[in-house]
Structures are given as C-alpha cells and as structure tokens.
C-alpha cells in the first residue's frame, strides 16, 4: 500500500473579503487587533489603546491588579510547516522589557492565541509557531492560550497568595 505523502491541507482564511478586493497587511493587522480586543474583553480584562502609534505596544490590559503593555502580531498564511511573525519594531529594533510586557501572537486561520512574556523572546527578529507540531518541538507551544499569565494571582482560601 502506497503511503500518502501529501501535506495536510491548511484551513482557508476566514478573511476572504466580499467587497473592495484583497485586504492589505495593515487592514489584516487591524482586524487581528479587533479580534484581540474582543477576546481579552470577553475574558474579563479591561482593554485600552494608546493615543497615536508611537508606543511599542498596541494595547493596555487591566487585569484588576495591574496593567500590562501588549503588542499584537497576527499570521494569516502558513510558512513552511508552521507560521512566522516578525518581532521587531523596525530593522534592528527589537521589543524590550522596558517597552512591553507581552507579545500576543494570533494565528488567524486556526484561531489560536499565544501569550508570550517579552523576556521569552530575547531579541528575536522572527517568531516561529508550529501548532500542528514539528520534530524539534515548538518553542512557544507552552504559551498557547496562556491567558492566565496576565490574570490576577489565584487567591488561596485562607487569604494568602
């Protein structure tokens, strides 16, 4: 019996426009930011946006105990066996812990969120994600849907944390 060597089909993007043609990269990013705002708000976070585009972060999340600076990255198309997002502000200008607290990566066709502390990306220019797995493991899989990293600390019954 011959083995089927074809790659599994990736789901089609949810963002096939009905009017006005193809979506630009900027429009796709704005749609991902809207999705983030909805997702974070539905989880109970307060969501605010900075005025203008000069800040390194896209959102400020209020967990009830502290404020988090969040940069949102979105991926619409597969790259090799996974997905890839740029993780820098400009050429040779990486995100730093003094500027943001989390990078949130959204794989749009798969509706998967990665909540990554900025200290875990250590001057990376690209972030690679392998939600279907890969032979060398997925460096960021432990951050898949890790919204709890931004949630308030769990309180014990006796009042201690």
CORWOUR-V170645 format. One record per residue. N is the residue number from 1. RES is the residue in three letters. PHI is phi in whole degrees, -180 to 180 (999 if undefined). D_FIRST is the distance of its C-alpha to the first C-alpha in whole Angstrom. Layout:
# CORWOUR-V170645
[[N	RES	PHI	D_FIRST] [N	RES	PHI	D_FIRST]]
This chain:
# CORWOUR-V170645
[[1	UNK	999	0] [2	UNK	-82	4] [3	UNK	-78	6] [4	UNK	-79	9] [5	UNK	-97	12] [6	UNK	-70	15] [7	UNK	-72	18] [8	UNK	-64	19] [9	UNK	-68	22] [10	UNK	-81	25] [11	UNK	-63	28] [12	UNK	-70	30] [13	UNK	-63	34] [14	UNK	-78	36] [15	UNK	-105	39] [16	UNK	-87	38] [17	UNK	-71	42] [18	UNK	-88	44] [19	UNK	-137	47] [20	UNK	68	48] [21	UNK	82	45] [22	UNK	-67	43] [23	UNK	-82	44] [24	UNK	-78	45] [25	UNK	-60	44] [26	UNK	-64	48] [27	UNK	-64	47] [28	UNK	-61	44] [29	UNK	-63	45] [30	UNK	-65	48] [31	UNK	-64	46] [32	UNK	-64	44] [33	UNK	-66	47] [34	UNK	-62	48] [35	UNK	-62	45] [36	UNK	-62	46] [37	UNK	-58	50] [38	UNK	-64	48] [39	UNK	-62	46] [40	UNK	-64	49] [41	UNK	-62	51] [42	UNK	-69	49] [43	UNK	-87	49] [44	UNK	100	53] [45	UNK	-76	53] [46	UNK	-79	56] [47	UNK	-123	55] [48	UNK	-134	57] [49	UNK	-119	57] [50	UNK	-72	59] [51	UNK	-80	62] [52	UNK	86	60] [53	UNK	-122	58] [54	UNK	-86	59] [55	UNK	-81	58] [56	UNK	-76	55] [57	UNK	-108	53] [58	UNK	-94	52] [59	UNK	-141	53] [60	UNK	-118	56] [61	UNK	-105	54] [62	UNK	-107	57] [63	UNK	-88	55] [64	UNK	99	59] [65	UNK	-117	60] [66	UNK	-158	59] [67	UNK	-105	58] [68	UNK	-118	55] [69	UNK	-94	54] [70	UNK	-125	51] [71	UNK	-106	49] [72	UNK	-103	46] [73	UNK	-122	43] [74	UNK	-127	41] [75	UNK	-131	37] [76	UNK	-111	36] [77	UNK	-124	33] [78	UNK	-68	30] [79	UNK	-131	31] [80	UNK	55	28] [81	UNK	-99	26] [82	UNK	-153	29] [83	UNK	-136	32] [84	UNK	-135	35] [85	UNK	-131	39] [86	UNK	-71	42] [87	UNK	-131	45] [88	UNK	-149	48] [89	UNK	-76	51] [90	UNK	-144	52] [91	UNK	-56	51] [92	UNK	59	51] [93	UNK	-128	53] [94	UNK	-88	50] [95	UNK	-70	51] [96	UNK	-124	53] [97	UNK	-63	54] [98	UNK	-75	58] [99	UNK	-104	56] [100	UNK	-138	53] [101	UNK	-106	52] [102	UNK	-140	49] [103	UNK	-106	46] [104	UNK	-109	44] [105	UNK	-106	41] [106	UNK	-121	39] [107	UNK	-92	36] [108	UNK	-61	36] [109	UNK	-63	33] [110	UNK	-99	32] [111	UNK	54	36] [112	UNK	-117	36] [113	UNK	-112	39] [114	UNK	-119	39] [115	UNK	-109	43] [116	UNK	-114	44] [117	UNK	-62	47] [118	UNK	-60	48] [119	UNK	-66	49] [120	UNK	-88	45] [121	UNK	-104	44] [122	UNK	23	47] [123	UNK	51	48] [124	UNK	-87	44] [125	UNK	-88	44] [126	UNK	-136	41] [127	UNK	-116	39] [128	UNK	-111	35] [129	UNK	-125	33] [130	UNK	-131	29] [131	UNK	-65	29] [132	UNK	-94	26] [133	UNK	92	26] [134	UNK	-156	25] [135	UNK	-69	25] [136	UNK	-102	29] [137	UNK	84	30] [138	UNK	-112	32] [139	UNK	-57	36] [140	UNK	-105	37] [141	UNK	-61	35] [142	UNK	-67	37] [143	UNK	-99	39] [144	UNK	-64	37] [145	UNK	54	39] [146	UNK	-88	42] [147	UNK	-60	45] [148	UNK	-61	47] [149	UNK	-65	48] [150	UNK	-103	50] [151	UNK	-79	51] [152	UNK	-61	55] [153	UNK	-61	55] [154	UNK	-74	54] [155	UNK	-94	57] [156	UNK	-76	58] [157	UNK	-63	60] [158	UNK	-87	63] [159	UNK	95	63] [160	UNK	-84	62] [161	UNK	-107	59]]
